[in-house]
Amino acid sequence: MTTYDDRASLTDLTAVVERVRSSVEGVIEGKPEVVRLSLTVLLAEGHLLIEDVPGVGKTMLAKALARSIDCSVRRIQFTPDLLPSDITGVSIWDQQRRDFEFKPGAIFAQVVIGDEINRASPKTQSALLESMEERQVTIDGKTYELPSPFMVVATQNPVEMEGTYPLPEAQRDRFMARVSVGYPSAEAELRMLDVHGGVSPLEDLQPVAHAHEILKLIEAVRDVYVAEPIRRYAVDLVAATRTHPDLRLGASPRATLHLLRAAKATAALGGRDYALPDDVQALAVAVLAHRLLPTAQAQLNRRTAEQVVQDILQRTPVPTDRPQAPAGTPRQSGLGRPEFGQQPPRRR
């Protein structure tokens, strides 16, 4: 467990993440908040869904993140004729051995890029369900573990576009966060013309972090302390989506877990080994909105899921007071975990 006099892990995290962030931002111009969210999902052991119109750099972002880390990377181009076995793998009869030999599919990589995931049929999309949640693949009754770290970075076009299949609720719920890249500013687009005008910056992109470093950073994020009021705050936010009049489907308990993990990663990226309500608030829209289904009346009123989450954030009380320890519980002293609202002791 990390103590407040042992800042080495957080210092290492900040340094490594800064290298990866600079590497990705050298390819994706003018979108620092999108890059930061991508790194947050990586350290929180989640999966990222990038949704936007064609040509704004969805696949470029996924490739830049994957190439900045020295790990195995596979890319899957989702098409209507893609089969589940193309993703998970298939058992082939070996005549010499007179036995079936398993040929791993594209999912057996540490970073899997799923390009235009909503262009594949629902049957093919379902091939990702087990691997994204349990980090394993079961073929012909035999289970194969996936490498670690493991992250799926999927891109999709808006559902209204031709030739797309809406992702089912179970699939969307397995993505920790959804992000939209959006159009760049005029200045960023001018810089893009200078950088991307000749050759693609991906060609010169070199890894700046190793997979074993990412695993250590993930362990550091797991040790981030979350006080009871903040955990209850996250539960209250998710619970409010299940009773909101503008929603016919609220967020699942998995969403609560993802929100808490992402908040811990955000705290670690900020150099803290304790989370704050601000960390939860900053991620609520990205983590919750893509899991929600508005009612027909809300759609007629042009109420989006993002607006509903913002409304819930405004209505839900934010914890401000320091929680009291239960009666008879001795208070921690020295280098113990701080209570919520209390800053950790400074190093001398």
Beta strands, then each sheet from edge to edge (+ up, - down):
strand 1: 48-51
strand 2: 69-70
strand 3: 73-77
strand 4: 89-94
strand 5: 99-104
strand 6: 111-115
strand 7: 136-139
strand 8: 142-145
strand 9: 151-156
strand 10: 177-179
strand 11: 209-210
strand 12: 247-249
strand 13: 293-294
sheet 1: 3+ 6+ 9+ 1+ 10+
sheet 2: 2+ 11+
sheet 3: 4+ 5-
sheet 4: 7+ 8-
sheet 5: 12+ 13-
end
